[in-house]
Amino acid sequence: MGYGQPLESMQFPGMDLNLPTAEPSIEQGYLAPISNRILDSSVHPENGMALVQDILLPVGLPSEPLLIELTELFFTNFYDVFPCFHITTLMEQIRSQYLQTQAPLLLFAICALAARYHQDPSVRLSQNDWYEQAKFQYELTQRDPHPALRAIQTAICLVFHAYTTGDFSAAWLFLGKAWRQACALGLNRIDTDQEGTFSLHRDEPRTDAEKEEHRRVLWLLFIIDRGHSWLTGWPHAINDRQFKVDIPVDEAAFQAMTSETFGNQKPAPFTYNLNSLIHGSSVAIKPLNLFHYLAVAHVILGRIVEQVYSLHDSPNSPEYAHGCDELDSYLAKFRLSLPRSAISLLEASSNTRSHVVWLNTVLNTMTILLHYRPAKLSEPNSEGQNISAEANDHFAHAVIAAKNIVKVVKDASHASIDSVLSAHLGSSFYLASTVLVIRWRQTGDPTLKEDIDILDLVFDRFNEVYSFLGLKFKLALQHDLARSPESIAKLWRLGFRGLLADCSKWTYVQEAVAGKGAAL
């Protein structure tokens, strides 16, 4: 069972980790969230969004001054997590009331995320209501939402919020829905010259700024899809053979665009071929474009996920090993193509630090996935090596990668811990802690325990921002530290897929939280 396991497996005795949702009514109607009004099921779905606007719901958007304040808080605290908004355009659309009338669901999602950072307790208490409103309105969208860009941005915000609060079912389903909507509108192929299949009428991006914002939204959806797939073992939604969206330009160039100006830079063409994709990354060196490197890294991560979770090759087969080795070579090439400014926190500016942390963490996570292989004994291979010794060598690479993740955390903490406290990274930190626990229990090396303690402290800080994730991973780490020697040996022997299938840690988390009488 993965780190982002379905919510039904994370139900705590006496507690409901799902945020309140509307219960379906009898007679095929459905409830508006936090209201008792039943919407008539005979209303045509295409008119759903218009109908929502006419219903008097107890929770509405905040006043314009508060809405602007919350949006500014959102960009201050979350833009590094959601680098897919043209800030000037969005603020103009709020002041002109365009978003309030045409895409209120996005504003509800933004308010839900930003509310936790507001100094007024009453505003903070509204975050759940705003989240429910955003969910409700997004659930009403059909395959061709308008404006499409804002609907998919809403989905991205909802996926993030749902994952950090334990509403994993919603996160998983919204990912799939957003991708299907993008495909129906042809947004998955905005940079191809090939004739495509039929697509519905779509909001064609007209200006360079609009085109870049569409590219960033689609790429962030791709990145989140890959991020959810590796930690669950479930297939990703987005097929990159059906994804022809060029890689966006750097952040400064994007934000400098206006509706009247043309961008001076051109996006880098996206290609399915990994060699060509890695070779083309040189265009991102100057000016430094970390979003480009994050995009390529998650393309490679997707291929690794396909290999690691393949239903066709046994993890002990030569074909599986060959596939992993080939991907490891691509990963090495990609690492060597990166400039130091993209991977060194010592050379990172305050504007790029969080993405340098993110990129380093993803790179080392991929190494762990490729090298934390099953250690089951079998016949010697063609070179006469014992497979168990070979597996131990691979695990040593995984340990090095886990230690690298800890080093990234240490280096980042010298400047600001905020760059580490990203929900994109929590599962990678837990994976690293598990690898280190196994090696520490095998060797007794005290430096490994020091690294484990560092990650334990990170989960404490996570708990201050994302209480569900922080407590979940901290308790899971406590369980791993207390495992029996036999359990540790089994974790090492079964490899990463065995770790993912182990449900004992989540049972421990359930019981520990229930014993404390805590609520997530």
N, C-alpha and C positions, 0 to 999 in steps of 0.2 A: 504494500500500500504506500503510495508516494507521499511526498511532503505536501502536495496540494490535493490530498485525497478528497473524493466526493464528500459533501457535507454530511450525508447520512451516516458515514462512518465516523464522524467526529461529534456525534450527539453526546452531550454530557448528561449524566443522570440528573434529572430535576432541572435541567437547563435547556434552553432552546437557542442554539447558536445562530439560527437563521434570524435575520432582522424581520420585524413584523411585515407580513405581506397580506394582501387581501385574500380572504377565503372565497372560493367560488360559491355563487349562490345557486339556489335551485332554479329550475325553469330556464336554464341556459343563459342566464344573465351573468354579469360579473360586477364586482364591487370596485368603485373608485377607492384608492387607498385612503385609510383613515377617514372614511365617510361611510354613511349607510345608504347612499344613493345607488341604486342598481341601474346600470346602463342597459338600455334596450338592446338585446342581441340581434334584433332585426335591422339595426343601423348598418349600412354598408361599411365594410372595413376601410374603404378608401376615404371615408369621411370621418374616420376615427379621431384624427388630430384636431379637426375643426370642432368636433363634438366636445373634446376635452376642454377647449377654450371657453365653451358656453356653460360648463358645469361649475357651480359654486362650491369649490373645495375649501376646507378650513385652512389649508396651508397654501399660500401663494408665494410668489417671488417677493423678496424684500424690496424696500423702497430703493429708488435709483441711487441715492448716495451710499446706502449700505451695500447695494449690489456692486457698485464700482469699487468700494473698499474691499469687498470679498474677492472680487476678480483680481485686484492688485495683490492681495494676499496669496491667491492661487498662483500667480506668476512668480511671486517672490519665493514661495516655498515648494512649488511643484513643477516649474517650467523645465528643470533639468530632467524630470521624470517624463514629462510630456512635451518634448521639443517639436511640437507639430502645430503651433498656433502663430499666425501673423498677428502680433500683439496690437499694433496700431489699428489694423482693420477691425479686430474684434472689439476693441474699446470704442471705436467710432460706431459700430453697429449697436452697441449697448446705448450709447448716448442718443442715437437716432431712433431708438425703440424698435429697430428691425428685429433683433434677436428676441425681444420680449414677445413679439407677435408671431414671428415665423419659426423660431427655434427655442422656445422656452425650456425644452428638455435639456439642452446644453447648459443653460444658466442654472437650472436646478442641480445638475451634476457638479458644476463648478462650485456652487455654494456649499454643497454637501462636503466636498473635499476641503475647502478653505475654512469652513466654520471652526474646525478644531484649533485654528491659530488665532481666532478672534478673542479679544480680551473680555468681551461681554458674555457672561455665562448663559444668558438667554439665547444668544446667537449660537453658541456651541451646542446647546440643547436641541437646536433646530436641525442639526445636520442629518439626523435619521429621517425626519419628515421630508427634507429636501431630497434625500437619496430615494425614498419611496416614490416621490413624485416623478423623479427622473426615470426610475425603473418603469413606472406605470406608463408614462408617455412613450418611452422607447419601445416597450412591449406592443404598443398599438401601431407602431410604424410597420409598413408593408415592405415589399421588395424594392420599391422605388421611392424612398423617402425624399422629401424636399424641405429645405436644402440638404442634399445628400452629404456634403462635407460635414455639416454640423451634426447630422445624425450619427455618422461614424465616429466623430470626435466624442460625442456623448457616450457611445458604446465603449470607447477606450477608457474614458473616465470611470464608467460604471464597472468595467472589468477590474480596474485597479482597486476601487473602493470595496467591491465585493470580495476580492481576494484578501484584502487586509482586515476585513471584519468577519471572515468565516463563511460568507455567503458564496461558497465556491461553485455551487450548482449554477447560480446566475452568471458568475464570471465565465464559466465554460460555455454556456449556451449563448451568451451575448457575443463571445468571440466568433462562434460559428455564424451567427445571424449577421453580424457586421460584414463578414467576408462574403456571404451569399448576396447581401445587398450590393456590395461593391462590384461583384461579378455581374449581377443583373443589370447594372448601370454602365458596365464596360469600363469601370475605373481601374480594374486590374490590368488593363491593356492600354493605358493612356499614352504610352511612348512606343507603340509598335506601328509599323507601316503596313503590316499584313492585314488582309481582309479578315474580319472576324465573324463569329456567329451573331445571330440577332441579339441585340441588347435594347433595353427599354430606353425611352427618352431620358437623357441625363443632363445634369447641369454642367455644361461645358466650361471648364476654366478658361477665362479670356485673357487675363493679364499674366505676366511672369510671376507676380506674387501669388496669384490664385493657383497657378500650375505647381509652384513649389510647395504651397501649403497642401495641395492634394497629394503630392509625392511624399511629403513628410508623414501625413496621416496614414497612407497606405503602408509605408515602411515601418512606422511604429506599430501598426496592427500586425505586420509580419513578425517583428521582434517580439512582441508580447505573445504571439501564437507559439513561437519557438520556445520562449521562456516557460510557458505553461506545459508544453509537451514533454520536455526532458524530465520535469519533476513529477510527472504523473505516470509516464509510460503509455499514455494515450496518443493516438496519431494526431499530428498537427492538421489544422484545417486547410492551410494555404499550400497549394501545390506550386512550387516555384517554376515549374514548366509552363504554368498558366499565369505567371506574374511577370509582366513587362512594364515595370515602372523604373525609370532611371533614378540613380542615387542622387539625392538632393545636394545642393551647393552648401557652403559653410554657413554657420549661423549668422554671422555679421552681415554677409551679403544678402541673406534671406530677409532679415529684419529691416534692412535698408531699402528694400524694394517698396514701391508705391504703385498705385493703380495707373499712374501716368508715366512711370519710368520702366525701362527695360533693364534686366539684370546683366551685369558685365560678365558673369560666369555662366557656364553651361553645365548642366548636370552630367555626371559620368554615366555612360550607358551601362545598363545591367545586362549581364549575360549569364546563362546557366552554367557555362563551362568554368570550373573553379580556377584552372590555371589562368585563363584570360581575366577572370574577375580579380584575382590576387595581383596579377601583373598591372592591371589598370588602376590599382589603389595608389600608385605613385602620384596621381593627379591631386590627391588629398593632402599632400605634404605641405604645400604652400599655395594659398593660406591653409593652415591646419584645419582639417575637417573631421572632427572626431565622430560625427554622426555617420559619415561615410564608413569609417572603420568599424563602428558598431553594427552597421548594416551588413557588411561583409562577414563579420564574425558570426552573426546569427544565421547567415546562409550556411556557413560551415557547420555551425551547431545543428542546424536542421538535418544536414546530411549525416552527421554523427548520430543523431537521434534515430534516423531511419535504419542505420546499421546496428546500433546497440539493441534496438527493440524489434529487429526483423523477426518475422514469424517463419522465415524460410531457412535461415542458417542457425544451427545450434551454436551457443556460445563457446562450445569446446571444439568446434569444427575448424579445419584449416581455412575454409572459405571465410568464416567469421574473422579469424585472425588476420587474413590477408586484407579484408575490407578495412579493419581497424588500422592496420599498418599504413595502408594507402592514405587514409584520412589523416593519420598522424603526420605524414609527409606534407600534405597540404597545409596542415596547421603550422608546421615548422616554417614553411615558405612564407606563410602569412605573417608570422611573428617577425621573421627577418626583414620583411618589407616595411615594417612599421618604424617610423622615425622615433627617436628617443622622446621627443616632445609629446608623443601620443601614449607612451607607457611609463614615463618617469614622473612621479609625483613631485620630485625635486625641481623639475623644469616646468611643471604645470602652473598655469595662472589660476587665480581664484575662479575665473569664468569657466575653465575647462576641467577643474579638479574632479568634480563628481563623475564626469564621463571618463576620465582616465581611470578612476577607481572601478567604474562599471566595466570598461574594456578589459582591464587586467583580471578582474574577477571572472568574466566570461571565458577568457583565454585559459585560465587555470582550471575552470570547471570542465571545459572540453577535454583537457589533459586527463583529469580524473576519470571522466566517463570512458575514455579510450583505454585507460590502463588499469582500472580497477576491475580486472577480469576474473572469471571463475578460476579457482586453483585446484580443481578436481584432478586427481592422479589419473594418468592414462599411459599408453605406450609411448616410448621415446620417439621424438620426431626424427626427420631425416638427418639432422645433424647430430643425432645421438644424445641430445640434451633431455634432461628430465623435465617434463611439463611443469611440475610443481615448482622447480627452481626458476623456470622461465616466468611463471606467474608471479613469483616473489620479486623478480626483477621488474616486472611491470608494476607491481604494487609500490615498489620503491619510487617509481616515477609519479604515481598518484600521491605519495607522501610529500614529495618535493613540491608538487603543485599545491597541496593543502597548506604547506608552510609558506609558499609564496603568497597565498591569499591572506594569511595572518600578517605577513610583512606589509602587504598593501594596507591593511587595517592600521597597523602601527604607524606607518608613514603618514597616512591620512589624518590620524588623530593628532599629530603634531600641529596641524593647521586648524582643522575643524572636524568634529565627529559627524557633522551633518552629512558630509559626502558619503559616509558609510551607511547611513540609516535610510536606505532605499529599499522598497519592497521588491524591486527587481533582484536584490542580492541576498535576501534572507535565506532562501533555500540553498544557495551556494555556500553560505557560511556554515549552515548545518551539515551539508555534505562534507565539507572540509573538516569539521569537528569530529565527525564519525570516523573518517580515515585516520585522523591523528589519535583518536581513542584506541583504535585497533592496534596501531603501531606502538603506542605507549604501553598498552597492556602486554604486547609481545616482548618488548625490550626493556621497559622500565626507565627509559631515557627521561630524565627530569625536564629537559628543555621542551620536550613534546607536551608535558603537562602544563608548562608555562604558556605554550601556545593555545592549548585548550582553554585555559583560564581567561585568556584574552577574548576568545570568542564567546565565552560565557558572559563576560562583561558587556560585549556587544549586544547580546540578547537582552540584557537588563536595559540598555539604552533603547533598543527596539521597543521594549514594553512601554516606554514613556510616550512613544509616538504611535505605534501600532500594537496595542495591547494583545490582540489575538495572536499575531505572529510572534511577538516577543516571548509571551508565556508559553506558547506551543513549542517553540524550539528550545527554550531553556529547560523545560521539563523533559523533553525528548533527550536532550544531552545528559541530564541527570540519570535517566534510565540507562543510557549507553555506558556511562561511567560505572554503574553498578552491575553490569552484566557479568555472568559467570564466565570462567575461562572457556567452557564449552560453547557458550553463546558467542563469545568473541571469535573463537576459531571458526565457527560456522559462518559468521559474517564475512570473515576474510576468504573462506573457501568458496562461498557462493557468488562473490563479486557484487557489482553494483545492482544488478537486477535482483539478486537475492536480498540486498538491503532494502530495495524498493518494495519487495513483497512482504517484508517483515512487519506485521501489524502489532507486535508486542509493545512497541514504544507508544503507539497511540492509545492502547488500552491503559497503559500506565498514566498517560496524560489525562485521560478521562477520569481515572480514579483519583489522581492527585488533586485535580481541580475540584472534584466533588467533595473530597475530604476537607478542603479549605473553605468550602461554601462560597467560593468565588464565582463571579459571573463574568463572562467574556462579552 
